[in-house]
Amino acid sequence: MYYTYVLRSKKDRKLYTGFTENLKLRFEQHQKGLVESTKLRWPFELIYYEACLSKKDATHREKYLKTTYGKRYLKSRLKSYFTG
């Protein structure tokens, strides 16, 4: 399985979208500041993820979630999370 995931920084409250084959390990790497692109923004909370059967599907989904339409989808999907 491959996972597309969204993290929210507790520091600046911004979102980070990525994909991985091992979600638990990757989240731990983000939490420890071991990921170059997010090391200055930790700690994080995992707010969303999707499982895919292929790497191609996961990377395609990651790219979509980074678009304007994908961000709208996340905002709609996680409406209760963002509004409290």
Secondary structure, 3 states (H helix, E strand, C coil): CEEEEEEEECCCCCEEEEEECCHHHHHHHHHCCCCCCCCCCCCEEEEEEEEECCHHHHHHHHHHHCCHHHHHHHHHHCHHHHHC
